[in-house]
């Protein structure tokens, strides 16, 4: 409408669906070998939404993916750096003194809200 007063009101509703994820790291360290298969002096694992995504133990000395999507999307240097980080944590646990030396469980838990535009690879990189 030319020359007249026109009022136009508009508003937008934006709905963002935010999904919450949990990322948990569990470290176990024993004071001495127990001599049982599958029980190691040191183990570490990452869990995303209570599903194991990576694993490391004192026998194999390598951080490995436990989910196919991680194996496919994360480069080798991610796993190399992760291996070095886990070895460092293992070393700190083994050198720790003070009762009790066998700290069986060390737990970090994070709750993360992720916008739909962030894919799993970016989320994992941001949290690592």
MOJOHU-V580531 format. One record per residue. RES is the residue in one letter. SS is DSSP state (A for helix, B for strand, O for the rest). OMEGA is omega in degrees with one decimal (NA if undefined). Layout:
BEGIN
res:RES ss:SS omega:OMEGA
res:RES ss:SS omega:OMEGA
END
This chain:
BEGIN
res:X ss:O omega:-177.3
res:X ss:O omega:173.4
res:X ss:O omega:-178.5
res:X ss:O omega:175.4
res:X ss:O omega:175.0
res:X ss:O omega:176.2
res:X ss:O omega:-179.1
res:X ss:O omega:179.2
res:X ss:O omega:175.3
res:X ss:O omega:174.9
res:X ss:O omega:-178.7
res:X ss:O omega:172.4
res:X ss:O omega:178.9
res:X ss:O omega:178.1
res:X ss:O omega:175.1
res:X ss:O omega:175.8
res:X ss:O omega:179.8
res:X ss:O omega:179.3
res:X ss:B omega:179.3
res:X ss:B omega:177.5
res:X ss:B omega:173.7
res:X ss:B omega:177.1
res:X ss:B omega:-175.4
res:X ss:B omega:173.0
res:X ss:B omega:178.9
res:X ss:B omega:177.8
res:X ss:B omega:173.6
res:X ss:B omega:179.1
res:X ss:B omega:178.0
res:X ss:O omega:-176.7
res:X ss:O omega:179.1
res:X ss:O omega:178.8
res:X ss:O omega:178.9
res:X ss:O omega:175.9
res:X ss:O omega:177.7
res:X ss:O omega:-179.4
res:X ss:O omega:177.8
res:X ss:O omega:176.9
res:X ss:O omega:-174.1
res:X ss:O omega:177.8
res:X ss:O omega:179.3
res:X ss:B omega:172.3
res:X ss:B omega:176.2
res:X ss:B omega:176.6
res:X ss:B omega:174.2
res:X ss:B omega:177.6
res:X ss:B omega:174.2
res:X ss:B omega:-175.5
res:X ss:O omega:177.1
res:X ss:O omega:175.6
res:X ss:B omega:-177.0
res:X ss:B omega:179.9
res:X ss:B omega:175.6
res:X ss:B omega:-174.9
res:X ss:B omega:177.3
res:X ss:B omega:171.6
res:X ss:B omega:-174.8
res:X ss:O omega:178.9
res:X ss:O omega:-176.1
res:X ss:O omega:174.6
res:X ss:O omega:179.2
res:X ss:O omega:174.3
res:X ss:O omega:-175.9
res:X ss:B omega:177.3
res:X ss:B omega:177.1
res:X ss:O omega:176.7
res:X ss:O omega:-177.3
res:X ss:A omega:-177.7
res:X ss:A omega:177.1
res:X ss:A omega:179.1
res:X ss:A omega:-175.7
res:X ss:A omega:-169.2
res:X ss:A omega:-176.5
res:X ss:O omega:-175.8
res:X ss:O omega:-177.9
res:X ss:A omega:-178.4
res:X ss:A omega:174.4
res:X ss:A omega:-178.4
res:X ss:A omega:176.7
res:X ss:A omega:178.5
res:X ss:A omega:178.3
res:X ss:A omega:177.2
res:X ss:A omega:179.6
res:X ss:A omega:178.7
res:X ss:A omega:-180.0
res:X ss:A omega:176.6
res:X ss:A omega:178.3
res:X ss:A omega:177.8
res:X ss:A omega:177.8
res:X ss:A omega:-179.4
res:X ss:A omega:179.3
res:X ss:A omega:179.2
res:X ss:A omega:-178.1
res:X ss:A omega:-179.8
res:X ss:A omega:-177.6
res:X ss:O omega:174.9
res:X ss:O omega:-179.6
res:X ss:O omega:-174.7
res:X ss:O omega:-19.5
res:X ss:O omega:-178.9
res:X ss:O omega:-178.2
res:X ss:O omega:174.2
res:X ss:O omega:-170.2
res:X ss:O omega:-174.5
res:X ss:O omega:173.5
res:X ss:B omega:-169.6
res:X ss:B omega:170.1
res:X ss:B omega:178.8
res:X ss:B omega:179.3
res:X ss:B omega:171.7
res:X ss:B omega:-173.0
res:X ss:B omega:171.6
res:X ss:B omega:-175.1
res:X ss:B omega:175.6
res:X ss:O omega:-175.9
res:X ss:O omega:-176.7
res:X ss:O omega:-179.5
res:X ss:O omega:179.8
res:X ss:O omega:-175.4
res:X ss:A omega:-178.3
res:X ss:A omega:179.9
res:X ss:A omega:180.0
res:X ss:A omega:-178.7
res:X ss:A omega:178.3
res:X ss:A omega:-178.8
res:X ss:A omega:-175.5
res:X ss:A omega:-175.6
res:X ss:O omega:NA
END
